[in-house]
């Protein structure tokens, strides 16, 4: 069974992972190949520094918030859109597993010492909350988790909003590393974020996306590209076939959509 086709123009893209701190860097990496030693530069930042936050908040922000805000603002800037006007969808497989591990350990050993700051950063919509406050965005913000289908379901939510009258939606996917006992059951490594500014009325020169859900029988997600290999351990890996297709102007991409389903996409560039 194939679902109705949903469509959008892609007005702006943001990307961050260690060694590739921008969409331009990711595109160059795919075009030119990895460095000879296969490793990111020694001076590659371990964490983004999102300019949307005040300096004190920027230093305290957990990795998940930092990477989500970094790519979100980059996509808005690339599109020339005012963040204050945009509806947004934030998709994360696990939220912040490092903070979840801290809270579990602290509650088990010394519950009275639990940090209020870390507690409020533990909720799944923390990044969406920081975004709306930092950007001054008053439009609706949605936080989604659907295990390995998180990005696909976030994309479907954004496309559905466009199909029902919203003119532009910011989609952000992100995940960070797991720590402690959680790393045995909710595996994730490194730090990865990507964002798309999707619009209902594409302008000339924008990539145009058409997406539909299909049965996974005979169709597989394509998690073997250069970006996918670089960020192979991260839980947001399933979004990367779409970003690789966009970087290389490929006309097709397929990503995991959950429950034996694939989100099949056609992309036009002319």
C-alpha positions in Angstrom: 0.0 0.0 0.0 1.3 3.5 -0.9 0.2 6.6 1.0 -0.9 9.9 -0.6 2.0 11.9 -2.0 3.1 14.9 0.0 5.3 17.6 -1.4 7.4 20.6 -0.4 10.2 22.9 -1.6 13.5 22.8 0.3 14.4 26.5 0.9 17.3 26.0 3.3 19.5 23.2 4.8 21.6 23.1 8.0 24.0 20.3 9.0 26.5 19.6 11.8 28.6 16.7 12.9 32.1 16.6 14.2 34.5 17.4 11.3 31.7 18.7 9.1 30.3 21.8 10.9 28.1 23.1 8.1 26.1 22.0 5.1 28.8 23.5 2.8 31.4 21.3 4.6 29.2 18.2 4.2 28.7 18.9 0.5 32.5 19.3 -0.1 33.1 16.1 1.8 30.8 14.2 -0.4 32.2 15.8 -3.6 35.9 15.5 -2.7 35.9 12.4 -0.5 37.3 12.0 3.0 40.8 13.2 4.0 43.7 10.8 3.4 43.7 9.6 7.0 39.9 9.3 7.1 39.7 11.4 10.3 38.2 14.8 11.0 40.6 17.7 11.5 42.3 17.8 14.9 40.8 21.2 15.6 37.2 20.2 14.7 34.9 21.5 17.4 33.4 18.8 19.7 30.2 20.8 20.1 28.5 23.6 18.2 28.2 27.1 19.7 24.8 28.3 18.7 24.7 32.1 18.4 21.0 32.1 19.1 21.7 31.7 22.8 23.3 34.2 25.2 26.9 33.4 26.1 26.1 31.9 29.5 23.3 29.7 28.1 25.5 28.7 25.2 28.1 27.3 27.6 25.5 25.5 29.7 23.4 24.1 26.8 23.6 20.3 26.5 24.9 18.9 23.2 21.5 18.0 21.9 20.2 21.6 22.3 23.4 23.0 20.9 23.4 21.0 17.7 19.6 21.4 17.2 19.8 25.1 17.4 22.9 25.4 15.3 21.4 23.5 12.3 18.0 25.1 12.8 19.4 28.7 12.5 21.6 27.6 9.6 18.6 26.4 7.6 16.7 29.6 8.3 19.7 31.7 7.4 20.2 29.8 4.1 16.5 30.3 3.3 16.5 34.0 4.3 13.5 33.3 6.5 12.7 35.0 9.8 12.8 32.2 12.6 10.1 34.1 14.6 7.4 33.3 12.1 8.1 29.6 11.5 6.3 26.5 12.7 8.9 23.8 13.7 9.2 20.1 14.2 12.0 18.7 16.3 12.8 15.0 15.9 15.1 13.0 18.1 15.3 9.3 18.6 16.3 9.4 22.3 16.4 13.0 23.5 19.5 13.6 25.7 20.7 10.2 26.9 23.6 11.6 28.8 21.2 13.7 30.9 18.9 10.7 31.3 21.8 8.6 32.5 22.8 11.4 35.0 19.3 11.6 36.4 18.9 7.9 36.8 22.3 7.6 38.6 21.6 10.7 40.8 18.1 9.5 41.8 19.5 6.1 42.7 22.4 7.5 44.8 21.6 11.0 46.0 18.2 12.3 44.9 18.4 15.5 46.8 21.4 16.7 44.7 19.6 16.5 41.4 20.4 19.6 39.3 17.3 21.7 38.4 19.1 22.8 35.2 19.8 19.3 34.1 16.2 18.3 35.1 14.6 20.8 32.8 17.0 19.8 30.0 15.9 16.2 30.3 12.5 16.6 28.7 12.2 15.5 25.1 11.1 19.0 23.9 14.0 20.8 25.5 15.6 21.7 22.1 12.2 22.9 20.8 11.8 25.0 24.0 15.2 26.6 23.7 14.5 27.3 20.0 11.2 29.1 20.6 12.7 31.2 23.4 16.0 31.9 21.7 14.5 32.7 18.3 11.4 34.4 19.8 9.3 32.0 17.7 5.6 32.2 18.6 4.4 29.6 16.0 3.6 26.0 17.0 6.6 23.7 17.8 6.3 19.9 17.8 8.7 17.4 19.4 8.6 13.8 17.9 10.2 10.5 18.8 9.6 7.3 16.8 12.8 5.3 17.4 14.6 4.7 14.1 11.7 6.3 12.2 12.0 9.6 14.1 13.2 11.7 11.2 10.8 10.2 8.7 7.9 10.8 11.0 9.1 14.3 11.7 9.3 14.9 7.9 5.8 13.5 7.5 4.5 15.8 10.2 6.1 18.8 8.6 4.8 17.9 5.1 1.3 17.4 6.6 1.4 20.8 8.1 2.3 22.3 4.7 -0.5 20.3 3.0 -3.0 21.8 5.5 -2.2 25.4 5.0 1.1 26.3 6.7 3.4 28.1 4.3 6.7 27.1 5.8 7.9 24.5 8.4 11.3 24.1 10.0 12.3 20.4 10.4 15.2 19.5 12.8 16.6 16.0 13.4 19.3 15.5 16.0 20.8 12.9 18.5 23.9 12.7 20.7 25.9 9.9 22.4 24.5 7.5 24.9 26.4 6.9 28.2 26.2 4.5 31.1 23.9 1.5 31.1 21.6 3.1 28.6 24.3 2.8 26.0 23.7 -1.0 26.0 20.0 -0.7 25.0 19.7 2.7 23.4 22.9 2.9 21.3 24.1 6.2 19.9 27.6 7.7 19.3 28.8 11.1 18.4 26.7 14.2 17.7 24.6 14.8 14.6 22.1 17.3 13.5 20.3 18.2 10.3 17.6 20.7 9.4 15.4 21.5 6.4 13.4 24.6 5.9 10.4 23.3 3.9 8.0 25.5 2.0 4.6 24.9 0.4 5.3 27.1 -2.6 8.8 26.3 -4.0 10.6 29.1 -5.8 12.7 28.5 -8.9 16.0 26.8 -8.2 14.8 25.1 -5.0 14.9 21.3 -4.7 11.3 20.0 -4.8 10.5 16.9 -2.7 7.6 14.5 -3.2 7.3 11.8 -0.5 5.0 8.8 0.2 5.0 5.8 2.5 5.5 2.4 0.9 5.8 -1.1 2.2 9.5 -2.0 2.8 9.2 -5.2 0.8 11.7 -4.9 -2.0 12.7 -1.4 -1.0 15.5 -0.6 1.5 16.8 2.6 3.1 20.2 3.5 1.7 22.4 3.9 4.7 25.7 3.2 3.0 26.8 6.6 1.7 29.9 8.6 2.8 28.0 10.7 5.4 26.3 7.6 6.7 29.6 5.8 7.2 31.1 8.9 8.9 28.2 9.1 11.4 27.3 5.4 11.5 27.0 5.1 15.2 24.5 8.0 15.7 20.9 7.3 16.3 19.8 9.9 13.7 21.7 8.0 11.0 18.4 7.2 9.2 18.0 10.8 8.0 21.3 10.9 6.1 20.3 9.2 2.8 18.1 12.3 2.2 20.9 14.7 3.0 23.3 12.8 0.8 20.8 12.8 -2.1 20.4 16.6 -1.7 24.2 17.2 -1.6 24.8 15.1 -4.8 21.6 16.2 -6.6 20.3 12.7 -6.7 16.6 12.2 -7.8 15.7 9.6 -5.2 16.1 8.8 -1.5 14.5 6.2 0.8 14.5 6.3 4.6 13.2 4.1 7.3 9.6 5.0 8.3 8.9 2.3 10.9 6.7 -0.8 11.1 8.0 -2.3 7.9 7.5 1.0 6.0 9.8 3.1 3.9 9.5 6.8 3.2 10.2 7.0 -0.6 11.2 10.4 -2.0 11.5 11.9 -5.4 13.6 15.1 -5.7 13.5 17.5 -8.6 16.2 20.1 -9.0 15.3 22.0 -12.3 
